Every structure is written in structure tokens, then in C-alpha cells.
Amino acid sequence: QVQLVESGGDMVQPGGSLRLSCKVSGNHFAIFTMGWYRQAPGKEREMVARISRLFSTNYADSVKGRFTISRDNTKNTAYLQMNSLKPEDTAVYYCNAHLEGRDVWGQGTQVSVSS
């Protein structure tokens, strides 16, 4: 049973930075496509960034140039570096592991951006 545990959420001021981490249990991390999604109050969950097993990445237009997704296969961990944070980035951020049509989600971590 694959389990994902996110960490790193916090409250920061606009312009600040945070790094989210997603630790994945099991022995198959390297073949998952890893993704970060977010859900703000009253809104649908949206894709923020994804990284394939071959390290190709894609981002939502709203975060391009500010966020960077990465993975460390030796640590079974995916990261989301978030810079120049804006109030509209406030949301619960969820980690996702995807493989052959199957998805596993973490429990989410709260990111709040406010002055």
C-alpha cells in the first residue's frame, strides 16, 4: 500500500517562500509521475505542477516562473519550491502519485499567504 505524507505547509507573507515535501512509502517511487495539486476554499482542485519518472515537468500557468517541482529518487521524496508567493496561492496542497491510471493522494498541507 503506497502512502504519501506531505509536509512544509505554513503561513507566510506575500513575496515569501516555502518548500513542500512529499514522502512516498514503498519501493516504486521512481516510476511514479508525481504531482502537486491545490484546492482553495470554494474552488475545485487544480493541478499545480507535475514531474514524470523521466524528470519532465509541467506547470499551471499561474505558477510558472515562481514554483519548481523536483524529485529525489534516493529519498522517495518529491518537492515543490514556491517563491514569490501571492495571497491567491492560499490553498490546501496535495501530493499525488500516478501510475497507469491509478492515483494515490496525500492528506494535504495548508499553505496560507497573508500580510
Sequence and secondary structure as in RCSB ss.txt:
>XXXX:A:sequence
QVQLVESGGDMVQPGGSLRLSCKVSGNHFAIFTMGWYRQAPGKEREMVARISRLFSTNYADSVKGRFTISRDNTK
NTAYLQMNSLKPEDTAVYYCNAHLEGRDVWGQGTQVSVSS
>XXXX:A:secstr
   EEEE   EE TT  EEEEEEE SS GGGSEEEEEEE TTS  EEEEEE TT  EEE TTTTTTEEEEEETTT
TEEEEEE S  GGG EEEEEEEEETTEEEE   EEEEE  
